[in-house]
Amino acid sequence: MDILFIVPYMPNLIRTRPYNLIRHLSQREHRVTLLTLWVNEQEKDQIEHLRDICHDVQALPMPAWQSLWNSLRAVPSRQPLQSVYSWKPELVSHLNGNSPFDVVHVEHLRGARYGVYLQQHTSLPIVWDSVDCISHLFRQAAAQSKNMLSRVRSRFELSRSAYYEGWLLDKFNHILVTSPLDKQALLGLAPDKEKVAPMSVVANGVDTINFYPDPTVIRDPETLVISGKMSYHANITMVLHLVNEIMPLVWAQRPSVKLIIVGKDPVHEITTLANNPNIVVTGTVDAITPYLQQATIAVAPITYGAGVQNKVLEAMACATPVITTSRAISALRAVPDEDVMVADNVTDFASAILRVLSDPEKQKMLGKNGRRYVEAYHQWSAIAAQLETIYQETIHTCAPQTIPV
């Protein structure tokens, strides 16, 4: 197939979903043409690598001032700022009905406007990967985020996003989400349930080559690791919840336990946590895998979020015992207490940490089962094969039907 893949941000190891879908579709001998945007020189330098795995790459600069200008222009309207933040019409304005593609894949609410443009100007089959239900995420953030700016922004965007996501549901030929919960949330926004496009759950995967258990590494005996982009409001809330509410109970029993906070762009609220001698804040690292391989336990006390939590899957892939919340595994088939430990309140979470720290056999069992679970259910190669089938069915459904004579 000739696949046009539109991503409103640079696919890379951080934006793991589009990067790995593109990589594995290309490995399955499809010709993938990528249209994307870059915001800085570091991202611009990544274009050459993408050319190695794509049939063609067309990347345009998206300076911060342009995103800000797009957002300011949208304020008086009903459009969510997310829907215009990455809008650069030159990325798609050259496409028309003669474009040589079998199917178009457009990612995220930030990219949806590109899909709408192509739906209006071409007859190409369009698959929109919503990834998460953004209004569902904003609804949680507006109520639970510990960051005031995040709560204000989420409340401002909530009704706009809910309206826009509902409006989009009949604009494409197929819609993708990462979890059944996000599918349910999106369907609840549809103004006319009978007009909603077919919708499929396509989960996130894990690069099991880059995230792997290293038997030569001896794990630290009392080290917890928590990971994620540390400027993202849900991760900020998660880390502050861990440090301020859960860890005091752990330290009361085991004062020597260390916590390593790994992730790019930590905000001031996160960096100041390093004033505690038991806490290390790494900031941006070349690779997160060594930290996961070294730690005794990976913790993810997620209080709100959407989709599939990559941080949980990546730790499991490294055979690192994981303790998280039921919300974080709601989209997974993982079995609590066998593949992963689950605790939903402060006392239970701290008790789970203490229990696993004191039980090396439990650590080995959770690590082994976690790796086996990821290999069984979250291989990118299998997810790309599922997506290939969706493309084929979408193309077939959109093809002109021959009427027998």
C-alpha positions as CSV (number, residue, x, y, z in Angstrom):
1,M,0.0,0.0,0.0
2,D,0.9,3.6,-0.5
3,I,0.2,5.2,2.9
4,L,0.2,8.9,3.6
5,F,1.0,9.4,7.3
6,I,0.3,12.9,8.7
7,V,1.7,13.6,12.2
8,P,1.5,17.1,13.6
9,Y,4.7,16.7,15.6
10,M,8.0,14.9,14.9
11,P,7.7,11.1,15.3
12,N,10.6,9.8,17.5
13,L,11.4,7.6,20.4
14,I,9.4,10.0,22.7
15,R,6.4,10.1,20.4
16,T,6.6,6.3,20.2
17,R,3.2,5.5,18.7
18,P,3.6,7.2,15.3
19,Y,7.3,6.4,15.1
20,N,6.8,2.7,15.7
21,L,3.7,2.4,13.5
22,I,5.6,4.0,10.6
23,R,8.7,1.8,11.2
24,H,6.8,-1.4,11.3
25,L,4.5,-0.6,8.4
26,S,7.6,0.1,6.4
27,Q,9.1,-3.2,7.5
28,R,6.0,-4.8,6.1
29,E,7.0,-3.4,2.7
30,H,4.4,-0.6,2.5
31,R,5.5,2.7,1.1
32,V,5.0,5.3,3.8
33,T,5.1,9.0,3.0
34,L,5.3,11.1,6.1
35,L,4.1,14.7,6.4
36,T,5.2,16.2,9.7
37,L,6.4,19.4,11.5
38,W,9.5,20.2,13.4
39,V,9.8,22.9,16.1
40,N,13.6,23.1,16.8
41,E,17.0,22.2,15.4
42,Q,17.1,18.9,17.4
43,E,13.9,17.8,15.7
44,K,15.1,19.0,12.3
45,D,18.1,16.7,12.7
46,Q,15.8,13.7,13.2
47,I,14.4,14.1,9.6
48,E,17.3,12.2,8.0
49,H,16.7,9.2,10.3
50,L,13.0,9.2,9.3
51,R,14.0,9.2,5.6
52,D,15.8,5.9,6.3
53,I,12.5,4.2,7.3
54,C,10.0,6.0,5.1
55,H,9.5,6.1,1.3
56,D,9.4,9.9,1.5
57,V,9.4,12.6,4.3
58,Q,8.1,16.1,3.9
59,A,8.8,18.2,7.1
60,L,8.0,21.9,7.6
61,P,9.1,24.2,10.4
62,M,6.4,25.0,13.0
63,P,7.8,27.9,15.1
64,A,6.3,28.6,18.5
65,W,5.0,32.0,17.5
66,Q,2.9,30.4,14.7
67,S,1.3,27.9,17.2
68,L,0.7,30.8,19.6
69,W,-0.9,32.9,16.8
70,N,-3.1,30.0,15.7
71,S,-4.2,29.6,19.3
72,L,-5.0,33.3,19.8
73,R,-7.1,33.5,16.6
74,A,-9.1,30.5,17.9
75,V,-10.0,32.0,21.3
76,P,-13.1,33.8,20.1
77,S,-14.4,30.7,18.3
78,R,-15.7,27.3,19.5
79,Q,-12.5,25.6,18.3
80,P,-10.3,23.9,20.9
81,L,-6.8,25.4,20.8
82,Q,-5.5,21.8,20.4
83,S,-7.2,21.6,17.0
84,V,-5.3,24.6,15.6
85,Y,-2.0,24.5,17.5
86,S,-0.2,22.6,14.8
87,W,-2.2,23.8,11.8
88,K,0.0,24.7,8.8
89,P,-2.0,24.5,5.6
90,E,1.1,24.3,3.4
91,L,1.6,20.8,4.7
92,V,-1.4,19.5,2.8
93,S,-2.5,22.2,0.3
94,H,-0.5,20.6,-2.5
95,L,-2.6,17.4,-2.3
96,N,-5.6,16.7,-4.5
97,G,-7.7,14.0,-6.1
98,N,-4.7,12.8,-8.1
99,S,-2.5,12.1,-5.1
100,P,-1.1,8.6,-5.4
101,F,-2.1,7.2,-2.0
102,D,-4.3,4.3,-1.1
103,V,-5.1,5.5,2.4
104,V,-4.3,8.5,4.7
105,H,-3.5,8.1,8.4
106,V,-3.9,11.3,10.5
107,E,-2.8,11.4,14.1
108,H,-4.3,13.1,17.2
109,L,-6.7,16.0,17.7
110,R,-3.9,18.3,16.8
111,G,-3.8,16.7,13.3
112,A,-7.5,16.2,12.8
113,R,-7.9,19.4,10.8
114,Y,-5.5,18.0,8.2
115,G,-7.8,15.1,7.8
116,V,-10.9,17.3,7.5
117,Y,-9.1,19.3,4.8
118,L,-8.3,16.2,2.8
119,Q,-11.8,14.9,3.3
120,Q,-13.1,18.1,1.7
121,H,-10.5,18.2,-1.1
122,T,-9.8,14.6,-2.1
123,S,-11.6,11.3,-2.2
124,L,-8.9,9.5,-0.3
125,P,-9.9,7.1,2.5
126,I,-8.9,8.7,5.8
127,V,-8.2,7.0,9.1
128,W,-8.0,9.3,12.1
129,D,-6.0,8.1,15.0
130,S,-7.6,10.0,17.9
131,V,-5.1,8.2,20.2
132,D,-6.9,9.4,23.4
133,C,-10.2,11.1,24.0
134,I,-8.8,14.6,24.8
135,S,-12.0,16.0,26.4
136,H,-12.0,12.9,28.7
137,L,-8.4,13.8,29.7
138,F,-9.3,17.5,30.2
139,R,-12.3,16.6,32.4
140,Q,-10.0,14.7,34.7
141,A,-7.3,17.4,34.7
142,A,-9.8,20.2,35.4
143,A,-10.8,18.4,38.6
144,Q,-7.6,16.7,39.8
145,S,-4.5,18.4,38.5
146,K,-2.3,19.8,41.2
147,N,-1.1,22.5,38.8
148,M,-3.2,25.6,38.8
149,L,-2.4,26.6,35.2
150,S,-3.3,23.1,34.0
151,R,-6.7,23.2,35.7
152,V,-7.4,26.6,34.2
153,R,-6.3,25.5,30.7
154,S,-8.3,22.2,31.0
155,R,-11.5,24.0,32.0
156,F,-11.1,26.5,29.2
157,E,-10.6,23.7,26.6
158,L,-13.1,21.1,28.0
159,S,-16.4,22.2,26.4
160,R,-14.6,23.2,23.1
161,S,-12.8,19.8,22.9
162,A,-16.0,17.8,23.7
163,Y,-17.9,19.7,21.0
164,Y,-15.2,19.3,18.4
165,E,-14.4,15.7,19.1
166,G,-18.1,14.9,18.7
167,W,-18.3,16.8,15.5
168,L,-15.3,14.9,14.1
169,L,-16.9,11.4,14.5
170,D,-18.6,11.3,11.1
171,K,-15.8,13.1,9.2
172,F,-13.5,10.2,8.5
173,N,-13.7,6.6,7.2
174,H,-12.3,5.0,10.3
175,I,-11.3,6.1,13.8
176,L,-8.7,4.6,16.1
177,V,-8.2,4.9,19.8
178,T,-5.8,3.3,22.2
179,S,-8.2,1.9,24.8
180,P,-11.9,0.8,25.2
181,L,-12.4,3.6,27.8
182,D,-11.4,6.2,25.2
183,K,-13.7,4.6,22.7
184,Q,-16.6,4.8,25.1
185,A,-15.8,8.4,26.0
186,L,-15.7,9.4,22.3
187,L,-18.9,7.6,21.4
188,G,-20.6,9.5,24.3
189,L,-19.8,12.8,22.5
190,A,-21.5,11.8,19.2
191,P,-24.4,14.1,18.3
192,D,-25.9,11.4,16.1
193,K,-24.9,7.9,17.1
194,E,-26.0,6.5,13.8
195,K,-23.5,8.6,11.8
196,V,-20.3,7.7,13.7
197,A,-17.5,6.2,11.6
198,P,-16.3,2.7,12.4
199,M,-14.0,2.8,15.5
200,S,-11.3,0.4,16.5
201,V,-9.1,0.0,19.5
202,V,-5.4,-0.2,18.5
203,A,-3.3,-0.3,21.6
204,N,0.2,1.0,22.1
205,G,3.1,-1.3,21.8
206,V,6.6,-1.5,23.3
207,D,9.9,-1.6,21.5
208,T,11.1,-4.8,23.1
209,I,14.5,-4.5,21.5
210,N,15.2,-1.1,23.2
211,F,13.3,-2.0,26.4
212,Y,14.6,-5.3,27.7
213,P,15.9,-7.0,30.9
214,D,19.7,-7.0,31.2
215,P,20.8,-10.0,33.3
216,T,24.3,-8.4,33.7
217,V,22.8,-5.5,35.7
218,I,22.5,-6.1,39.4
219,R,19.4,-4.1,40.6
220,D,19.7,-1.6,43.4
221,P,18.2,-3.1,46.6
222,E,16.1,0.0,47.6
223,T,15.5,2.2,44.5
224,L,12.2,3.3,43.0
225,V,12.0,4.8,39.6
226,I,9.2,7.0,38.2
227,S,9.3,8.1,34.6
228,G,7.5,10.4,32.0
229,K,7.7,13.8,30.5
230,M,7.9,16.0,33.6
231,S,6.3,19.0,32.1
232,Y,3.1,17.1,31.4
233,H,0.3,18.0,33.9
234,A,-0.8,14.4,34.6
235,N,2.9,13.3,35.3
236,I,3.4,16.4,37.6
237,T,0.4,15.5,39.6
238,M,1.4,11.8,39.8
239,V,4.9,12.6,41.0
240,L,3.7,15.2,43.6
241,H,1.2,12.6,44.8
242,L,3.9,10.0,45.2
243,V,6.4,12.3,47.0
244,N,4.0,14.2,49.3
245,E,1.5,11.5,50.2
246,I,2.9,8.0,49.6
247,M,6.7,8.2,50.2
248,P,6.4,9.6,53.8
249,L,4.8,6.3,54.7
250,V,7.5,4.3,53.0
251,W,10.3,6.3,54.5
252,A,8.8,5.9,58.0
253,Q,9.5,2.2,57.6
254,R,12.6,2.2,55.3
255,P,14.3,5.6,55.5
256,S,17.1,4.6,53.0
257,V,14.7,4.0,50.0
258,K,15.8,6.2,47.0
259,L,13.5,7.7,44.4
260,I,14.7,8.5,40.9
261,I,12.5,10.8,38.8
262,V,13.4,10.3,35.1
263,G,12.0,12.5,32.4
264,K,12.6,15.5,30.2
265,D,11.7,19.1,30.9
266,P,11.0,18.9,34.7
267,V,9.1,21.9,35.9
268,H,10.2,23.9,39.0
269,E,7.8,21.9,41.2
270,I,9.6,18.7,40.2
271,T,13.2,20.0,40.2
272,T,12.9,21.3,43.8
273,L,12.1,17.8,45.0
274,A,15.8,17.0,44.6
275,N,16.4,19.0,47.8
276,N,15.5,15.8,49.5
277,P,18.7,13.7,49.7
278,N,16.7,10.5,48.9
279,I,15.4,11.9,45.6
280,V,17.2,12.3,42.3
281,V,15.7,14.3,39.4
282,T,17.6,13.5,36.2
283,G,16.0,15.8,33.7
284,T,16.5,14.7,30.1
285,V,18.4,11.5,29.6
286,D,19.8,9.8,26.6
287,A,17.9,6.6,27.4
288,I,15.5,5.6,30.1
289,T,16.2,1.9,29.8
290,P,19.2,1.8,32.1
291,Y,17.2,3.5,34.9
292,L,14.5,0.9,34.5
293,Q,17.0,-2.0,34.5
294,Q,18.7,-0.7,37.6
295,A,15.7,0.0,39.8
296,T,14.1,-2.4,42.2
297,I,10.6,-1.2,41.4
298,A,9.0,1.1,38.9
299,V,6.1,3.1,40.4
300,A,3.3,4.9,38.7
301,P,0.6,6.1,41.1
302,I,-1.5,7.6,38.2
303,T,-4.5,9.6,39.5
304,Y,-5.8,10.5,36.0
305,G,-5.1,10.0,32.4
306,A,-6.2,8.5,29.1
307,G,-5.2,5.8,26.8
308,V,-2.5,3.2,27.4
309,Q,0.3,4.2,29.8
310,N,3.6,3.6,28.0
311,K,5.6,4.2,31.2
312,V,4.0,1.0,32.7
313,L,4.6,-1.1,29.6
314,E,8.2,0.0,29.2
315,A,9.0,-0.9,32.8
316,M,7.4,-4.3,32.4
317,A,9.4,-4.9,29.2
318,C,12.5,-4.4,31.2
319,A,11.3,-7.0,33.7
320,T,11.1,-4.3,36.4
321,P,8.4,-5.0,38.9
322,V,5.6,-2.4,38.5
323,I,3.3,-0.9,41.1
324,T,0.5,1.3,39.7
325,T,-3.2,2.1,39.9
326,S,-6.2,0.3,38.5
327,R,-6.8,3.3,36.3
328,A,-3.4,2.8,34.6
329,I,-4.1,-0.8,33.6
330,S,-7.8,-0.4,32.7
331,A,-6.9,-0.7,29.1
332,L,-4.6,-3.7,29.6
333,R,-5.1,-7.4,30.0
334,A,-2.4,-7.6,32.7
335,V,-3.4,-9.6,35.8
336,P,-3.1,-7.7,39.1
337,D,-0.6,-9.3,41.6
338,E,0.8,-11.6,38.8
339,D,1.9,-9.3,36.0
340,V,1.7,-6.0,38.0
341,M,0.9,-4.8,41.5
342,V,-2.2,-2.6,41.8
343,A,-3.0,-0.2,44.6
344,D,-5.5,2.7,44.5
345,N,-5.1,4.6,47.8
346,V,-2.1,6.1,49.6
347,T,-1.9,3.4,52.4
348,D,-2.2,0.4,50.0
349,F,0.3,1.9,47.6
350,A,2.9,2.4,50.3
351,S,2.3,-1.1,51.7
352,A,2.7,-2.5,48.2
353,I,6.1,-0.8,47.8
354,L,7.3,-2.0,51.2
355,R,6.0,-5.6,50.5
356,V,7.8,-5.9,47.2
357,L,11.0,-4.3,48.5
358,S,11.2,-6.9,51.2
359,D,10.4,-9.9,48.9
360,P,13.1,-10.7,46.2
361,E,11.1,-13.7,45.0
362,K,8.0,-11.4,44.4
363,Q,10.3,-9.0,42.5
364,K,11.5,-11.9,40.2
365,M,8.0,-13.2,39.6
366,L,6.5,-9.8,38.7
367,G,9.5,-9.0,36.5
368,K,9.3,-12.3,34.6
369,N,5.5,-12.1,34.2
370,G,5.6,-8.5,33.2
371,R,8.1,-9.1,30.4
372,R,6.1,-12.1,29.2
373,Y,2.8,-10.1,29.2
374,V,4.4,-7.3,27.0
375,E,5.8,-9.9,24.5
376,A,2.3,-11.5,24.3
377,Y,0.1,-8.4,23.9
378,H,2.1,-5.3,23.0
379,Q,4.5,-6.1,20.2
380,W,4.6,-3.3,17.6
381,S,4.8,-5.8,14.8
382,A,1.4,-7.4,15.7
383,I,-0.1,-3.9,16.2
384,A,1.1,-2.8,12.7
385,A,-0.5,-6.0,11.3
386,Q,-3.8,-5.1,12.9
387,L,-3.5,-1.6,11.5
388,E,-2.8,-3.0,8.0
389,T,-6.0,-5.0,8.2
390,I,-8.0,-1.9,9.1
391,Y,-6.4,0.0,6.2
392,Q,-7.4,-2.8,3.8
393,E,-11.0,-2.9,5.0
394,T,-11.3,0.9,4.9
395,I,-9.9,1.0,1.3
396,H,-12.3,-1.8,0.3
397,T,-15.3,0.0,1.9
398,C,-14.5,3.3,0.1
399,A,-13.9,1.8,-3.3
400,P,-16.5,2.4,-5.9
401,Q,-18.9,-0.5,-6.1
402,T,-19.4,-2.2,-9.5
403,I,-23.0,-2.8,-10.3
404,P,-23.4,-6.1,-12.1
405,V,-25.2,-5.9,-15.5
